[in-house]
Structure formats: structure tokens, C-alpha cells
Amino acid sequence: MHDTANNGREALWILTQHYGSTEKPRILSLYKKLTALKMGVEEDTMDYLIHAEHAATGLRKAGEAITDNIVLAIILKGLPEFYKPFVVVDTQLDRYKTLSAFKAALNNYSNTEAIRSNQEQSSAMASKTRKPTRVQSYNQEGTVQCLLCGKMGHKSQDCRSTSKLQCQFCQQQVHVESIFQ
């Protein structure tokens, strides 16, 4: 910034020399970055792919022979356990995939799984918040047990007892939690 104040062409040349270097330390650094690539738990799929592409592009610009298959293998190796079904299917495919087709497939899988996971969580939350229905319980002889007072011989709708049972889970007097176990 200070070396080339108000001279964009010279600044671009300095940046190109620095980031486009073909010197051994930079190439080794890019190889190390590419081979140590691992997707973080909270990392977005596209961010992970961008990190891989950035290292591969840097190596290609430095004159190294990095094929799409090498980059694909390194990306697959760095995926977390969540992507195991995708990895299994992708490695079994016979057809050759380009890096861009692979990225699209991985991104589609990630988005689909995220949507499916959100739907499962919302349905689980809905079932937890739903009010339980009254279900009468019967003992071995077939006699009905009241859900409000716990006594045998009558249903909860006919209960006249003043000592009512209460569900310990939802704190309502319409049932006891043992009917849900």
C-alpha cells in the first residue's frame, strides 16, 4: 500500500508477484493447505469448496499438475461423517465428473439434507407440543382405570373424586404420564 501509492498498475504487479509466486515455499504451503483440508462442523459446504478450489487454483497457476480427480479425492476425504452417504454413492459412480458437476451435486445434497433435517425437527417439536388425548387404561381383568384419580372401576369422565392425579410432565389433570410410556 505504501510502496505504490496512487499507482494501480504497479500495485497489481507487486500483488501478482507475491500471490502468484512459483517459489518452492509457496507451492509447498499450497500443497499442505490442500491436503490438510477438512470441513468444519459449522462450515458451509460452499465455503469448504472455495477453500479447496483456492488452493488448487494457486497450484495450477504455479505450474503444478493438479487434476480435478485429485481435488475431488481431497474434498471427499475432508468431508465429515454427515456426508458419508454422498461419498459412498459418488465413489461408486462410473462416469467421469468435472469439478463443477461435483460441486453442484455436493451442494444439492447438503441443501436437501438441511431441509430434511429441518422438517424432522419441526415435526418432532410439533408432536411434543400437541396436547395428549385421553386414553383409558385397563388392567389384566379388563377393568377400566380412571386417569384422574387412579382408581379402578370408572372412567375419567365419570370421576367424582376430589383427589385428582396430575401429569408430572405437562402439569395437567387430564391424564397421568404413565400412559405415554
ABEGO torsion letter per residue (X at the ends): XAABBGBAAAAAAAAAAAAABABAAAAAAAAAAAAABBBBAABBAAAAAAAAAAAAAAAAAAGBBBBAAAAAAAAAAABBAAAAAAAAAAAABABBBBAAAAAAAAAAAAAAAAAAAAAAAAAAAAAAABBBBBBBBBBAAGBBBBAAAGBBGBBAAABABABBBBBAAAGBAABBAAAAX
